[in-house]
Amino acid sequence: MDSFLLSSTRASLCFGSTHSRGSDRPSNACPLRSSLGFLRFGSRDNRLLEIGPHNIVRGDTGRVYVRHAEESTLKEISSPTMEVDNPVKISSGKAFPLGASKVEDGINFAIFSQHASSVTLCLSIPERNNNEELRDGMIQIALDPQNNKTGDIWHVCVEGLPDAGVLYGYRIDGPHDWKQGHRFDSNNILVDPYAKLVSGRNLFGDARNKMSKFLGTYDFSSLPFDWGLHYKLPDIPETDLVIYEMNVRAFTADESSGLDPGIRGSYLGVISKIPYLLELGVNAVELLPVFEFDELEFQRRPNPRDHMINTWGYSTINFFAPMSRYASAGGGALAASQEFKQMVRALHNSRIEVILDVVYNHTNEADDAHPYTTSFRGIDNKVYYMTDLNNDGQLLNFSGCGNTLNCNHPVVMELILNSLRHWVLEYHVDGFRFDLASVLCRGTDGTPLNAPPLIKEIAKDSILSRCKIIAEPWDCGGLYLVGKFPNWDRWAEWNGKYRDDIRRFIKGDLGMKGSFATRVSGSADLYQVNKRKPYHSVNFVIAHDGFTLCDLVSYNFKHNDANGEGGNDGCNDNFSWNCGFEGETNDVKIINLRSRQMKNFHVALMISQGRPMMLMGDEYGHTRYGNNNSYGHDTEINHFQWGQLEERKGDHFRFFSEMIKFRQNHPILRRDRFLNKNDVTWHEDNWENHESKFLAFTLHDDRAGGDIYLAFNAHDFFVKAIIPSPPHKRSWHRVVDTNLEAPNDFVSEGIPFVETVYNVAPYSSVLLEAKP
């Protein structure tokens, strides 16, 4: 390894061929050896690119990627160079860090592939080739395994590249043995898993460019982002969070948002609506996926879903890059990065935390029947995905999306950890909700693990220690871990049992009173173990997948025909009740009953011990017309309807907002410990009555005397509830009665109530507060 042969690093300039999936490798880039000992490459305008001498120095190695490597040190040696207009020189480079990095000698590129036999770096320099010419050609640099590989990492340093704007990817080849789990195909140009920015089409849903290629890019020229002199993280205690689950694009994409067309559906659009979030009263937003994804993936081939646009984003291309088409006015990848930071800064300055919904259980690359190869599959499928080597190397599918990321493989685990740290350090996010997190609890063969290494590392990581970490504790392979998720006293969970039990009681199912009481008091049956707290239960009635709150009280059945899957998609067990008529109706009695039920659900959510989460749009009664799996509709089905909000500001929105603020103003609704016998009195001597659908209880505030009395009636008749005596020198004031019309349904200062009996209306809830 003391010399570097002239042919050890080959370069070619490819023109006249579109490198889409499955295309043939171009044949017109033929190196010609000149009499001067340079490699020469013909170009479209008959210019010659020359390879000449320069120096390289071998860099560091480390961690799991180089477990097969021996330590070595190289003295300066010669190798070829390549020139394209301005000088561009190539040297060996170094193995770390992975991705593209700025080094003294130029830009270093490093990528892991354990099983690859050849790796070629592909470059496009937009200032020398405009974006349209990218389709016709890229500079290609084939890496020599003797000089451009350390352990399982392939690397090269390129001098003379611009510090920003270069697009890059890789062609990788290796064993073509599917039964051993390999899926190599050097026809594909692949996105670097460690690319910090990804460039594709600029405008969301632009069908004219639905076959756009995604490539990594970088920016080493911009100044560090200015977070502001007085900027600080909100650092809101987990007990105090009220989470608002929302979609960045859908929040402001509709014309009714009143925003300029270039701002709608963008990170900047969210900034413009922060005053609204403050008016609503939430203090955390949980953003549906904002990692780069291809919203037009369904339209790349004829299929029953080729009319849809992936608007939810659960189809990740890259785990480091913010979704570039959420930049304003089609600004692209770099603008997306800057505007995402602007959004986080603005939210933080308003004391609103940012939690990201992250998808590490699968990627966009689908299955073997219809693969969409953009990155991991072509780089090293056997490492990045779970495969069944006892079944012809088939992809295992615990995600329901065709593939399952091999999360507890050391290399993949490190990728995920580095991704999370990147979002915390670079973008200042406050936490993560992990989609189908039970997948992260499986070993490399899919077997459930009692102490999954990745879950433990996330819990123990020093950089992630300040973050809220939330698991969706189930997957599509049947691993249901609600209340049992490996947690190290750090992980919170989406409490699916809370959702189901609250739904069933409020709609009037028999035998649910005890379960309802358990859920609103903090789900101690699930979480009172070790050092876990009530806030480790993320309580929710509604989330993005499933019915909206309005649809929960308007439909008995899902109506998903528009999805193109024959109504076979989406959950069938919705525990919903249409209040007497399926779908839209003008019947005033049914409309009023539905309104009460929505308010009843919201009251239950806001008075429950634990951490509440609500869905964007439920505060005004958004409907998806019974579609409980609306991931593919970039329309009013998913878009926040600001006009409807204005119409309902005085009734539905007002009630929801006031109830949120009531919770935040009453610490006894958000304790950091489980209730004991002194904290609550259950006004109930009928626990064993299977037909009882009425529950009343008092939460005690021993320090301030501000007790809260609550009654929930899911019967279809009035119930006369005996009201207990208020604390000493206090009297009851009625704050909530969902049976009353606005504004009497919620009176924040309370209406004095001196009676000993309260006649609780059918399908209604009552809240009394003890006040001086």
C-alpha positions in Angstrom: 0.0 0.0 0.0 3.0 2.3 -0.5 1.9 3.3 -4.0 -1.2 4.2 -5.7 -1.6 2.8 -9.2 -2.7 5.2 -11.9 -6.0 3.3 -12.4 -6.8 3.0 -8.7 -9.3 5.8 -8.7 -11.2 6.0 -12.0 -13.3 8.9 -13.0 -15.8 9.1 -15.8 -18.2 11.8 -17.1 -21.5 10.3 -18.2 -23.8 12.0 -20.7 -26.8 11.2 -22.7 -28.5 8.7 -20.3 -31.1 9.2 -17.7 -30.1 7.1 -14.6 -33.6 6.2 -13.4 -34.3 2.9 -11.8 -33.5 -0.1 -14.0 -31.8 2.0 -16.8 -28.7 0.6 -18.5 -25.3 1.9 -17.6 -24.2 4.5 -20.2 -21.6 3.2 -22.7 -20.2 6.4 -24.2 -17.9 7.4 -21.3 -14.8 5.7 -22.5 -11.4 6.5 -20.9 -8.6 7.0 -23.4 -5.0 6.7 -22.2 -2.8 9.5 -23.6 0.8 9.5 -24.4 1.4 11.7 -21.3 0.2 9.0 -18.9 -3.1 10.8 -18.0 -6.6 9.3 -18.2 -8.6 11.3 -20.6 -12.4 11.4 -20.9 -14.4 12.6 -23.9 -17.2 15.0 -23.2 -20.2 16.3 -25.1 -18.3 19.4 -26.4 -15.2 17.4 -27.2 -13.3 18.8 -24.2 -10.9 16.4 -22.5 -10.8 15.8 -18.7 -7.4 15.0 -17.5 -6.2 12.8 -14.6 -2.8 13.8 -13.2 -0.6 13.5 -10.1 -1.4 14.8 -6.6 -1.0 13.7 -2.9 -3.2 12.0 -0.4 -3.1 11.1 3.3 -5.1 8.3 4.9 -7.5 9.4 7.6 -8.9 8.0 10.9 -11.1 5.0 11.4 -13.2 3.9 14.3 -16.3 2.4 15.9 -18.3 -0.6 14.5 -17.8 0.3 10.8 -14.1 -0.6 10.8 -14.2 -3.8 12.8 -12.4 -5.7 10.0 -9.7 -3.1 9.5 -6.1 -3.1 10.7 -4.5 0.1 11.9 -2.1 1.6 9.3 -0.4 4.8 8.6 0.5 6.0 5.0 3.1 8.4 4.0 2.2 10.9 1.2 1.8 9.1 -2.1 0.7 9.9 -5.6 -2.6 9.3 -7.3 -4.6 10.6 -10.3 -6.5 13.9 -10.4 -9.5 14.9 -12.4 -10.1 18.4 -13.8 -13.5 19.7 -14.8 -13.3 23.4 -15.9 -11.8 24.4 -12.5 -9.3 21.9 -10.9 -11.0 19.0 -9.1 -8.5 16.6 -7.4 -9.1 13.2 -5.9 -7.4 11.7 -2.9 -8.0 8.7 -0.7 -10.0 10.5 2.0 -10.9 9.3 5.4 -13.5 7.0 6.9 -15.0 9.4 9.4 -17.3 11.1 9.7 -19.8 9.3 7.5 -21.5 11.5 4.9 -20.0 14.6 3.3 -17.7 16.7 5.4 -15.5 19.7 4.9 -11.8 18.9 5.4 -8.7 20.9 4.8 -8.1 19.2 1.4 -11.6 19.6 0.1 -14.9 17.6 0.6 -14.6 14.2 2.1 -17.2 11.5 1.2 -17.6 8.4 3.3 -20.3 5.6 3.1 -20.7 2.3 4.8 -21.3 -0.9 2.8 -20.1 -4.2 4.2 -21.0 -6.4 1.2 -20.3 -4.0 -1.7 -17.8 -5.1 -4.3 -17.7 -1.6 -6.0 -18.7 1.9 -5.1 -18.8 4.9 -7.4 -19.3 8.5 -6.2 -21.5 10.5 -8.6 -21.3 14.3 -8.5 -23.2 17.1 -10.2 -22.0 20.7 -9.9 -25.0 22.9 -10.7 -22.9 26.0 -11.3 -21.1 24.1 -14.0 -24.0 21.9 -15.2 -27.5 23.4 -14.8 -30.2 21.3 -13.1 -31.7 20.1 -16.4 -28.3 18.7 -17.5 -28.3 16.6 -14.3 -30.6 14.2 -16.0 -28.0 13.8 -18.8 -24.8 13.3 -16.9 -22.9 13.2 -13.6 -19.2 13.1 -12.8 -18.5 9.5 -11.6 -15.5 8.5 -9.4 -15.0 4.8 -9.0 -13.4 4.0 -5.6 -10.5 1.5 -5.3 -11.0 -0.9 -2.5 -7.3 -1.0 -1.8 -7.0 2.7 -1.3 -10.5 4.1 -0.8 -11.8 1.6 1.8 -11.2 1.2 5.5 -12.9 -1.7 7.0 -16.5 -1.5 5.6 -16.3 2.2 4.8 -15.6 3.5 1.4 -14.3 7.0 1.2 -12.7 9.6 -1.1 -11.7 13.3 -0.8 -12.5 15.6 -3.7 -10.6 18.9 -3.8 -11.9 21.9 -5.8 -15.7 21.4 -5.3 -17.9 24.3 -4.2 -18.7 24.5 -0.5 -22.4 24.3 -1.2 -24.9 23.2 -3.8 -23.1 20.0 -5.1 -25.5 17.1 -5.7 -24.1 13.7 -5.0 -25.1 10.0 -4.8 -23.5 6.6 -5.2 -23.7 3.6 -7.6 -23.0 0.5 -5.6 -22.6 -3.1 -6.8 -22.1 -6.4 -5.0 -23.4 -10.0 -4.9 -26.5 -10.5 -6.9 -27.7 -13.2 -4.6 -31.3 -12.5 -3.4 -31.5 -15.6 -1.3 -28.7 -14.2 0.8 -30.5 -10.9 1.2 -28.6 -8.9 -1.3 -30.3 -6.4 -3.6 -27.4 -4.7 -5.4 -28.0 -2.9 -8.7 -25.4 -0.4 -9.9 -27.9 1.2 -12.3 -29.4 3.1 -9.3 -27.9 6.3 -8.0 -28.4 6.1 -4.3 -28.9 8.7 -1.6 -26.2 8.8 1.1 -27.8 7.7 4.4 -25.8 10.4 6.2 -26.6 13.2 3.7 -27.6 16.2 5.9 -29.7 17.7 3.0 -31.6 16.0 0.2 -32.6 17.6 -3.1 -35.4 16.4 -5.3 -38.3 18.2 -6.9 -38.9 21.7 -5.4 -42.7 22.0 -5.3 -44.9 19.6 -3.2 -47.0 17.4 -5.4 -45.6 18.6 -8.7 -46.8 15.8 -11.0 -44.7 17.2 -13.8 -41.7 16.0 -12.0 -43.0 12.9 -10.3 -40.0 10.9 -11.5 -37.5 13.3 -9.9 -34.3 11.8 -8.7 -33.3 12.4 -5.0 -29.7 13.2 -4.3 -27.7 14.3 -1.3 -26.3 17.8 -1.1 -24.5 19.8 1.5 -23.8 23.4 2.7 -20.5 24.3 4.2 -20.6 28.0 3.2 -23.5 29.4 5.3 -22.8 31.1 8.6 -24.1 29.3 11.7 -27.8 29.9 12.3 -28.6 32.8 14.6 -30.8 31.4 17.3 -30.9 34.9 19.0 -29.3 36.5 22.0 -32.1 35.7 24.5 -33.1 32.4 22.9 -33.6 29.5 25.3 -35.2 26.1 25.2 -38.7 26.0 26.7 -37.8 23.0 28.9 -41.5 22.4 29.9 -42.0 19.7 32.5 -43.6 16.5 31.1 -46.5 16.9 33.6 -47.4 20.2 32.0 -47.4 19.3 28.3 -50.5 19.5 26.2 -49.5 18.1 22.8 -51.1 19.1 19.5 -50.5 16.5 16.8 -50.3 18.3 13.5 -49.0 18.1 9.9 -46.8 20.9 8.7 -48.2 21.0 5.2 -51.9 20.4 6.1 -51.9 23.1 8.8 -51.7 26.0 6.3 -52.0 24.5 2.8 -55.6 25.5 2.3 -56.5 28.8 0.7 -58.6 29.6 3.8 -55.3 30.0 5.8 -55.1 33.5 4.2 -51.4 33.1 3.5 -49.5 33.9 0.4 -49.5 30.9 -1.9 -45.7 30.6 -1.6 -46.0 30.3 2.2 -48.9 27.9 2.4 -48.0 24.4 3.6 -44.5 25.4 4.7 -42.4 25.7 7.9 -42.9 29.5 7.6 -46.7 28.9 7.4 -46.5 27.3 10.8 -44.7 30.4 12.2 -47.5 32.6 10.9 -50.1 30.6 12.9 -48.2 30.6 16.3 -50.7 33.2 17.7 -53.4 30.7 17.0 -51.6 27.9 18.8 -51.2 30.2 21.8 -54.9 31.1 21.7 -55.8 27.4 21.7 -53.5 26.9 24.7 -51.3 24.0 23.6 -47.6 24.1 24.5 -46.1 21.4 22.3 -46.6 20.5 18.7 -46.0 16.9 17.6 -45.2 17.2 13.9 -46.0 14.3 11.5 -42.9 13.2 9.7 -40.6 16.0 8.5 -37.7 13.8 7.3 -37.3 13.9 3.5 -40.0 11.7 1.8 -41.4 11.4 -1.7 -45.0 12.4 -1.7 -45.5 11.1 -5.2 -44.2 7.6 -4.6 -47.6 6.1 -5.4 -47.6 7.7 -8.9 -44.4 6.2 -10.1 -46.2 3.2 -11.6 -49.8 2.3 -12.4 -51.5 0.9 -9.3 -54.8 1.3 -7.5 -53.3 4.1 -5.4 -51.7 6.1 -8.2 -54.1 9.0 -7.8 -52.9 9.7 -4.3 -50.3 12.0 -2.7 -48.5 10.9 0.4 -49.3 13.8 2.7 -48.6 12.2 6.1 -45.0 11.4 5.2 -44.5 7.9 6.8 -42.1 6.9 4.1 -38.7 8.1 4.9 -35.9 8.5 2.3 -33.3 10.0 4.6 -33.1 10.3 8.4 -31.1 13.6 8.6 -32.6 15.9 6.0 -35.7 18.1 6.6 -38.5 17.7 4.1 -37.3 20.0 1.3 -40.7 20.7 -0.2 -41.9 22.2 3.1 -39.6 25.2 2.3 -41.5 28.3 1.2 -41.9 29.1 -2.6 -40.1 25.9 -3.7 -36.9 27.1 -2.1 -35.3 23.7 -1.9 -33.2 21.7 0.6 -31.0 24.5 2.0 -34.0 26.9 2.4 -35.9 24.0 4.1 -33.1 23.6 6.7 -33.0 27.3 7.4 -36.7 27.7 7.6 -37.1 24.7 9.8 -34.8 26.3 12.3 -36.7 29.6 12.0 -39.9 27.6 12.9 -38.3 26.0 15.9 -36.9 29.3 17.1 -40.3 31.0 16.8 -42.1 28.2 18.5 -39.5 28.1 21.3 -39.7 31.9 21.8 -43.5 31.4 22.3 -42.8 28.6 24.8 -44.0 25.8 22.6 -42.0 22.7 22.3 -41.3 20.7 19.1 -41.7 17.0 19.1 -41.0 15.0 15.9 -42.9 12.0 14.8 -40.0 9.8 13.5 -40.2 6.7 11.4 -37.2 4.3 12.0 -39.2 1.1 11.6 -39.2 1.1 7.8 -38.3 3.3 4.8 -39.8 4.3 1.5 -38.1 1.4 -0.4 -41.2 -0.8 -0.2 -41.1 -4.6 -0.8 -39.5 -6.9 -3.3 -42.5 -7.0 -5.6 -42.4 -3.3 -6.3 -39.3 -1.8 -4.8 -38.6 1.9 -4.9 -34.8 1.8 -4.5 -33.4 5.2 -3.4 -30.8 4.4 -0.7 -30.5 1.6 1.9 -31.7 -1.3 -0.3 -29.0 -0.7 -2.9 -26.3 0.2 -0.4 -26.4 -2.9 1.7 -29.9 -4.5 2.0 -28.7 -7.4 4.1 -27.4 -4.9 6.8 -30.1 -2.3 6.7 -33.2 -4.5 6.5 -34.4 -7.6 8.3 -34.3 -10.6 5.9 -35.4 -14.2 6.3 -32.4 -16.2 5.1 -34.4 -19.4 5.7 -37.0 -18.2 3.2 -35.0 -17.2 0.1 -33.8 -14.0 1.7 -37.2 -12.4 1.7 -37.7 -9.1 3.5 -39.4 -9.4 6.8 -42.4 -7.1 7.2 -43.3 -6.0 10.8 -44.1 -2.5 9.6 -46.9 -3.3 7.2 -45.0 -1.3 4.6 -43.0 -4.0 2.9 -39.7 -3.8 4.7 -38.4 -3.5 8.3 -35.4 -1.6 9.3 -32.8 -3.7 11.0 -32.7 -1.3 14.0 -30.6 -3.3 16.4 -27.8 -4.1 14.0 -24.8 -2.1 15.3 -24.4 -0.1 12.1 -28.1 0.7 11.8 -28.4 1.5 15.5 -25.6 4.0 15.2 -27.2 5.6 12.2 -30.4 6.1 14.2 -28.6 7.5 17.2 -26.6 9.9 15.1 -29.8 11.0 13.3 -31.5 11.7 16.6 -28.5 13.6 18.0 -28.4 15.6 14.7 -32.0 16.8 15.2 -31.3 17.8 18.8 -28.0 19.5 18.2 -28.6 21.1 14.8 -32.3 21.8 14.9 -32.9 22.1 18.7 -36.0 19.8 18.7 -37.4 18.8 22.1 -38.4 15.2 21.7 -39.4 12.4 19.4 -42.4 10.1 19.0 -41.3 6.8 17.5 -43.7 5.3 15.0 -44.4 1.6 15.5 -41.7 1.5 18.1 -42.1 -2.2 18.9 -40.1 -2.8 15.7 -37.2 -1.2 17.5 -37.5 -3.9 20.2 -36.8 -6.7 17.7 -33.5 -8.4 17.1 -31.9 -8.7 13.6 -34.0 -11.8 12.9 -37.2 -10.2 14.1 -37.3 -11.9 17.5 -38.6 -9.6 20.3 -35.9 -8.6 22.8 -36.3 -8.0 26.5 -33.7 -5.3 26.6 -33.3 -3.9 23.1 -29.9 -2.2 22.7 -31.3 0.7 20.6 -34.1 1.5 23.1 -31.6 1.4 26.0 -29.1 3.6 24.2 -31.7 6.2 23.4 -32.8 6.3 27.0 -29.2 6.6 28.3 -27.7 8.9 25.7 -26.3 12.1 27.1 -27.3 14.3 24.2 -30.9 12.9 24.2 -31.2 13.1 27.9 -33.2 16.4 27.8 -35.6 15.0 25.2 -39.1 13.7 25.6 -39.1 10.2 24.1 -42.5 8.6 23.3 -43.1 5.1 21.9 -46.0 4.0 19.8 -45.8 0.6 21.6 -47.0 -1.8 18.9 -46.2 -2.9 15.4 -47.9 -4.7 12.5 -46.3 -8.0 13.5 -48.5 -8.2 16.7 -45.9 -7.1 19.2 -48.2 -5.1 21.5 -46.3 -3.5 24.4 -48.7 -0.9 25.9 -47.6 -0.7 29.6 -44.8 -3.1 28.9 -42.5 -1.1 26.6 -38.8 -1.4 27.7 -38.4 2.0 29.2 -35.5 2.5 31.7 -38.0 4.9 33.4 -37.5 7.3 30.5 -39.8 6.2 27.7 -43.4 7.4 27.6 -46.0 5.5 25.6 -49.0 6.2 23.4 -51.6 4.6 25.6 -53.8 2.7 23.2 -55.8 1.3 26.1 -56.7 4.8 27.2 -58.0 5.6 23.7 -60.1 2.5 23.5 -61.5 2.6 27.1 -62.4 6.3 26.9 -64.2 5.8 23.6 -66.2 2.8 24.8 -67.3 4.5 28.0 -68.3 7.8 26.5 -70.3 6.2 23.7 -72.2 4.1 26.2 -70.8 0.6 26.1 -71.7 -1.7 29.0 -69.2 -2.6 31.7 -66.7 0.2 31.0 -67.1 2.3 34.2 -64.2 0.7 36.1 -61.9 0.9 33.1 -62.9 4.5 32.5 -62.0 5.3 36.2 -58.7 3.6 35.8 -57.7 5.5 32.7 -58.7 9.0 33.9 -56.8 8.5 37.1 -53.5 7.8 35.3 -53.5 4.1 34.2 -51.7 2.9 37.3 -52.4 -0.6 36.3 -50.0 -0.1 33.4 -47.4 2.5 34.6 -47.1 2.3 38.4 -43.9 0.3 38.3 -40.3 1.1 39.1 -39.9 4.9 38.8 -42.5 5.4 36.1 -45.0 8.3 36.5 -48.5 9.1 35.2 -47.0 11.3 32.5 -45.4 8.2 30.9 -48.9 7.6 29.7 -49.6 9.8 26.6 -53.4 10.0 26.7 -55.2 10.5 23.5 -58.7 9.8 22.1 -57.8 10.8 18.5 -54.6 10.7 16.5 -53.7 11.2 12.8 -54.6 7.6 11.9 -58.2 6.7 12.5 -61.3 8.9 12.7 -61.2 12.5 13.6 -63.1 13.5 16.7 -66.0 14.7 14.6 -66.1 11.4 12.6 -65.8 9.4 15.8 -69.3 10.6 16.7 -70.6 10.7 13.1 -69.8 7.3 11.7 -70.2 3.7 12.7 -68.1 2.4 9.8 -65.0 3.6 7.9 -65.6 5.0 4.5 -62.2 4.6 2.7 -63.2 3.9 -0.9 -61.3 7.0 -2.1 -58.1 5.3 -1.0 -58.2 2.8 -3.9 -57.8 -0.3 -1.7 -61.4 -1.5 -1.9 -62.1 -0.4 1.7 -59.7 -3.0 3.0 -57.3 -0.4 4.5 -57.7 1.3 7.9 -58.8 -0.1 11.2 -62.1 -1.8 11.6 -62.3 -1.5 15.4 -63.0 2.2 15.8 -65.3 2.1 18.9 -67.3 4.9 17.3 -71.0 5.8 17.4 -72.8 7.9 14.8 -75.4 9.2 17.3 -78.2 7.8 15.2 -77.3 8.6 11.6 -74.4 7.6 9.4 -72.5 10.7 8.2 -73.6 14.2 7.4 -77.1 15.2 8.6 -79.2 18.3 9.1 -81.1 16.8 12.1 -80.6 19.3 14.9 -81.0 16.8 17.7 -78.2 14.6 16.2 -76.0 17.6 15.6 -76.4 18.7 19.2 -75.7 15.2 20.6 -72.6 14.9 18.5 -71.4 18.3 19.8 -71.9 17.2 23.4 -70.1 13.9 22.8 -67.1 15.7 21.3 -67.0 18.0 24.4 -67.4 15.0 26.7 -64.3 13.4 25.1 -62.3 16.6 25.5 -63.3 17.0 29.1 -62.2 13.5 29.9 -58.9 14.0 28.1 -58.1 17.2 29.9 -59.0 16.0 33.4 -57.1 12.8 33.1 -53.8 12.2 34.9 -51.1 11.7 32.4 -50.0 13.7 29.3 -52.8 14.7 26.9 -52.5 14.8 23.1 -55.1 16.1 20.7 -55.3 16.1 16.9 -55.1 19.2 14.8 -58.6 20.3 13.7 -60.5 18.5 16.4 -60.9 21.9 18.2 -63.3 23.0 15.4 -64.8 19.6 14.4 -62.8 18.7 11.3 -64.3 15.9 9.3 -62.7 13.5 6.8 -66.1 12.2 5.9 -65.5 8.8 7.5 -62.1 8.1 6.0 -60.0 6.7 8.8 -56.8 6.2 6.8 -56.4 9.5 4.9 -52.7 9.4 4.4 -52.9 9.9 0.6 -55.2 12.9 0.2 -53.6 16.4 -0.2 -57.0 18.0 -0.1 -59.5 19.5 2.3 -59.9 16.0 3.8 -56.6 16.6 5.6 -56.1 20.3 5.3 -57.0 22.5 8.2 -60.1 24.5 7.3 -59.6 28.0 8.7 -63.1 29.1 7.5 -64.8 26.4 9.5 -62.7 27.4 12.5 -64.0 31.0 12.3 -67.6 29.8 12.0 -67.2 27.7 15.2 -64.9 30.0 17.2 -67.6 31.0 19.7 -68.8 27.5 20.5 -66.7 24.5 19.8 -63.2 26.1 19.6 -64.0 28.2 22.7 -64.9 25.2 24.7 -61.8 23.3 23.7 -59.5 26.2 24.4 -61.0 27.0 27.8 -60.7 23.4 28.8 -57.0 23.2 27.9 -56.3 26.4 29.9 -58.3 25.0 32.8 -56.1 22.0 32.9 -53.0 24.1 32.8 -54.2 26.3 35.7 -55.0 23.4 38.0 -52.0 21.3 39.2 -54.2 18.6 40.7 -55.0 17.5 37.1 -51.4 17.0 36.2 -49.7 15.4 39.2 -46.2 13.8 39.0 -47.3 10.9 41.1 -50.1 8.4 41.0 -53.3 9.1 43.0 -53.7 7.7 46.5 -56.8 7.3 48.6 -56.5 10.9 49.9 -56.3 12.4 46.4 -59.7 11.1 45.1 -63.1 10.2 46.4 -65.2 7.9 44.1 -68.9 8.7 44.6 -69.8 5.2 43.7 -71.3 2.2 45.4 -72.3 0.4 42.2 -69.0 -0.7 40.7 -70.3 -4.2 40.0 -73.3 -3.1 38.1 -72.4 -4.0 34.5 -75.2 -1.8 33.1 -74.1 1.4 35.0 -72.7 4.1 32.7 -72.5 6.9 35.3 -69.3 7.9 37.2 -68.8 10.8 39.6 -65.7 11.6 41.7 -63.9 14.4 43.5 -60.2 15.2 43.1 -58.9 16.8 46.3 -56.5 19.7 46.6 -55.4 19.5 50.2 -53.0 22.4 50.0 -55.4 25.0 48.4 -58.8 23.5 48.9 -59.6 23.8 45.3 -61.3 20.4 44.9 -62.8 19.5 41.5 -66.0 17.4 41.2 -66.6 15.5 38.0 -69.5 13.6 36.7 -69.8 11.7 33.4 -73.2 10.3 32.3 -73.2 8.0 29.3 -76.8 6.9 29.8 -79.6 8.0 27.5 -81.5 9.4 30.6 -80.9 12.0 33.3 -79.1 10.9 36.5 -79.6 12.7 39.7 -76.2 13.0 41.3 -75.7 13.7 45.0 -73.2 16.5 45.3 -70.7 16.1 48.3 -70.1 19.0 50.6 -67.3 21.4 49.5 -64.1 21.9 51.5 -64.3 24.2 54.5 -64.9 27.8 53.6 -65.5 26.9 50.0 -68.5 26.6 47.8 -69.1 24.8 44.5 -69.1 26.7 41.2 -70.2 25.1 38.0 -67.5 25.5 35.3 -68.7 22.8 32.8 -72.0 21.3 31.7 -71.7 20.0 28.2 -75.5 19.8 28.0 -75.8 23.6 28.0 -75.5 25.9 25.0 -72.4 28.1 24.6 -71.3 30.2 26.3 -72.9 28.5 29.4 -71.3 25.1 28.6 -68.0 26.5 30.0 -67.8 29.4 32.4 -64.2 29.9 33.5 -65.0 31.9 36.6 -67.8 29.4 37.5 -71.5 29.8 38.4 -72.3 29.3 42.1 -74.0 26.1 42.7 -75.6 25.5 46.2 -77.9 22.6 45.5 -77.2 19.1 47.0 -78.3 17.3 43.8 -77.3 17.9 40.2 -79.5 16.5 37.4 -76.9 15.3 34.9 -78.3 15.2 31.4 -77.9 12.2 29.1 -74.6 12.0 27.3 -73.1 14.9 29.2 -70.4 15.8 31.7 -70.2 18.2 34.6 -67.3 19.9 36.3 -67.6 21.8 39.6 -64.8 23.7 41.2 -64.6 24.5 44.9 -63.8 28.2 45.3 -63.8 30.7 48.2 
